[in-house]
Structure formats: structure tokens, C-alpha cells
Amino acid sequence: MKKTLLILAVILIILSNNLFAKGPGDKVPDFTIKNYDGKTYSLNGVKDAKGVIIVFWSTECPNVAAYNDRINDYVSDFQKKGFVFWAINSNNTESASDVEAHSLMHNYVFPVLKDENSVVADMFEASKTPEVFVLNSDNVIVYHGRIDDNKNKSEVTTYDLQNAVNDIYNGKEVAVKSTRQFGCSIKKANK
């Protein structure tokens, strides 16, 4: 009996990484965020894009920091292919001024939106940073998971996000719709 319970507990722990997150096939409702720069970003306001890439981001997470030097190259490529890229910071422990300073320090070519009270993270059921959701032009999730398979650039063997974007760009169905993400937990307000 104890062995069976232990096995079930282990299975639940393994599955819990993606168990509660929205995933491929789920439609995302509209949301609007007023950013630290005063601009308002609305999902339904995105027009004529191949899709929207949303990555939950952090100013402090070492797993996000590992991408600081290469994320602009990825995003520039995505934007050339007609995709919109938004990073969303839902950590209650990081202020809008922290997000602004971090964005400016790294010269991001994309907006980093401050999700006050983790409303958007809750909508996506996101739990990690970095955690990626790719939406098609109908706001349906077609990819959920990681950016790639290793935070160490020299050890990357699978470019999961790039592969998903390339599939959409080439008019194909996304071949790998979900991957197991790794990173820091989102620090949500009173949760």
C-alpha cells in the first residue's frame, strides 16, 4: 500500500509541472496591460500578425538571465517573420520600476509588460519563468513550453520555440506542441 501511494505521489509530482497550465488547443481570452512606459497592450489589438509569442519573464530568475544575451536575436528573427513578442513579468516581488530598469539595461527589442496581481499569469495558468506560449492568429495556443532545451547556450540541441515559430511561418502544423519548461516559480500576490 505504501509503495503504491509513493508511486502515485511521484507520478503526480512529475505531471504537475504542466498539469495545470493552459496548453495547445486552448483559446486565450483578450487581456489588456498598461505597461510602465504608458503604452497599452491588448491581445485583441494585435492585427495582421502570424501569431503572438508570450513568455513569462523575470528580472531575478537565473534561468531567465541565461537568455538575456541572446533573446533579442531570437525576437528580431520572430518579428521579421511577422510575429509579435511580449514578455510578461507577473512576479509580485518585482516592481514595475525593476522591470523597466531590467529592460533598459538589456536593451530589449520587445516590451516587458508588468502583470500586476498576476492576472495574466493566472489566465494562462503559467507557473514558471521563462515559460512560453505561442498563439496563432485566432489566439489559440499552438505551442507551450520552453525556449530551448538548455539554459546554457553552448549546450542547446533543440530550439523548441524557434521550431514552433518556423512551422507556423512555413504554413505547417506545429510538430512539437508542448515541451517541459524549466525555470523559477512565478511569485504571485497572496497565492
N, C-alpha and C positions, 0 to 999 in steps of 0.2 A: 504494500500500500504506500509506504513512504517513498519507495523507488518510483512508483507511478506518479505521485504528486511532484516529486523532484523533476521528472522528465517533463511533465506538463508545465511546470514553472519555467524551465529552461526554454521550452518551445515558445511560451508567451513572451519571455524576455527577448528572444531573437526576433519574433514577429512584431513586437511593439515599436521597433524603430520606424516602420512605415504603416503600422496598423491604423492609426487614426488620421493620417494626413489625407487630404483630398488627392486624388490620383487621376491617371489617364481616363478620359471619358466623362469626367465631372465638369459641368459648366460652372464658371465663376460669375457671380453677380457683379454688377457695377459697383465700384467704390471710388471715392474721391479723397485725395490727400492734399492739403495745403502745405507746401514744403517750406523749409526755413528761408528760402530765397523769395518767398511771397507768391511764387507760381503755384497754380492749382493743377493737379494731375488727376485725370479721370479715365478709368478704363474704357468707358463708352466714348470718350473723346478721341481715342486713337482711331484714325481713319487711314485707309489705304496702306496698311502695314501687312506684311506676310504673317506677322504674329507678334506677340508681346512676350518678352522674357522677363520674369520676375525672379530675383534672387534675394533671399533674406540675408542681411549683411550685418556686420558688427564693426565697431571701432576697436574692440579689445580682443576678440577671439583670435588665437594663434592660427587656427585653420583658415580664417579669412585673411589674416595678414600674409599668409603664404601666397595669396593670389594678388596682393597689392601691386606688384611689379609687372604682372602680365595681363591683368583683367582688361586694361584699356585696349590692348591689341586684340583680344577676343571681341570686345564690344565694337570696336571700329569695323571689324570684319562683319559682324552681325548687322550693324547699321547699313553698311554698303549693300547687304543682301535684302534690305527692306524691313528689318526687324526693329522694334522698339525695345530698349533695355532699361529697366528700372531696378535699382537696388532699394530694398526697404529695410529700415532699421526699426525693429519692434522691441528692442531691449529697454525695459523700464529703467535700467541702471545707466543708460547713456542718453544725455540730453541732446536737444536739437543743436545747441552750440557745439557739443562734442562731435556730432555728425557733420556739421558744417566745417569745422576745423580739420577733421579727418579727410573729408572730401577735397578740400583745398590743398592740403598737404600732399595728397597723392595725385592731384590734377586729374581727377576722374572725368571722363568724357561722357558721363551719364549722370542722371540725377540720383541722389541717395535721399529717399523720402523718409521722413520721421513719422512712424506709425504710433501716434500717442495712444496709450492704453492697449496696445497690441490688437487693435480691432481687425486689421487686415491679416495679421498672423493667425488670429482665431478663425477668420473666414476661410483661410486656406488650410487651417489645421496644421500649420507649419510649426516645427519644434526645434529646428537647428539653424545654425549659421556656419557656412553657407548652405542654403537649401534652395534648389532651383525648380521653377515651374515654367514650362513653355506653353503658351496658349495659342491656339490657332486664331484666325480672323473672326471666328464666332465665339471667342472667349471660352473654348473648351480646352481643358488640359490635355496635351498630347505627349508631354514628357514631364516626369517628376523625378528628381534625384540630385545627383552630384554634378559638379562642373566636369571633373575628370576623376580618374581612379587613384590619384596620389597627390597630396599637397606639395610634395617635393617635385618641382618642375622636371628635374633630370630623370625622375623615375616614373613619369607618366607613360602608360602604354595604351590607354583608352581615353579618347577625348569625347566623352558621352554627350555633353551639351553641344559641342560643335557638330557631332554626328547627327543629332536630332535636328539642329538648325539646317544642316546641309540636306537632310532628307526632305524637309518641308520646302526648302528653296528649290530643290530639283523635282518637286511635284510628287514625291513619293510619300507613302505612309511611313511614319517614324518606326524604324526597325526595333529599337530598344526603347520601350516606353517608360520604363521605370528602372532606377538603379538605387542601391542603398547609399544614402548620403552619410557623410561623417562630418562632425563639427561640434561646436559648443551649443549648449541648450539656450533657447531664447528665454531671457529673463523677463517674464510677463508681470504686469502690475497685479498685485494681490491674488496671484494664482498659484 
